[in-house]
Amino acid sequence: MTKITATDTLELSIPERIQLVEDIWDTITAKASSIELTDEEKSIIDARLEKYHQNPESGSPWEDVYKRIASKQ
């Protein structure tokens, strides 16, 4: 297997770089189930889920969140 550097990828065309990123992402998602959350991360998720269950209307739909994030760029 030939190793490439980040600098090497700049020599690729944009479509080739996009394909490379997609290929890398596919290898990550294939093993995503093996990623373990820390106890702290689990606690944060549990706390947020509990807060949501206490007041589900306090959240925002994903579309609204995305628009807020995108408008700041």
N, C-alpha and C positions, 0 to 999 in steps of 0.2 A: 504494500500500500504506500503510495506516495503522499508525503505530508506536504500540505500547502500552508502558507502563512496568510494573515489578513491582507498583507500587501499584495500577495499573489492574486487574491480575489479581485483586486482593483483592475487587473488586466482582463478580466472576464467582461463580456457584454452584460448589460442590465438584465436581459432575459436569462442569461446563464447564472447570474448572481441570484436572481429570484428563484430559479430552479434549485440552486445550491441550498438556499435558506429553507425551501420546502423540503428538500431531502433531509436536511439536518433536523427540522421540526418533526418529520415522520419518525426518525430514530428516537427522538425524545418521547413522543406520545406513545410509541410502542412499549416503552418501559415506565410510563407514568405511574402505573399501579405500584411500582416498587419504591416510589418516593415516599418516605415516611415523614409525617408532620411531627414537630417537637411537641412536648407537653404544653409549652407556652402558646404555640400556634393553635393547638386544639382548644385551649382555654379561651383564646380570643374569639375563635369561631363560635364556640358554645355561648359565650357572652353576647355576641352580636345576634345570634339566632334567638336567644331568649328575649333580647330587647325587641327584636322584630315581632316575635309572637305576642309580646305585651302590647304593642301598638303598630300593627301592620301598615296603617295609613301614614306613618311617619317617614317611610322610605320613598324613593323616587324610582320611576320606571327606568330601565336601562337606556332607553332612547333619550330621556331628559339628561341623564348623567353624561352620556356620550356627547350630547350637544354642549353641555357646560364645559367639558374637558376640551373639546375641539375648538370652542370659541376663545379659549385662553392661549391658543398657539398662534 
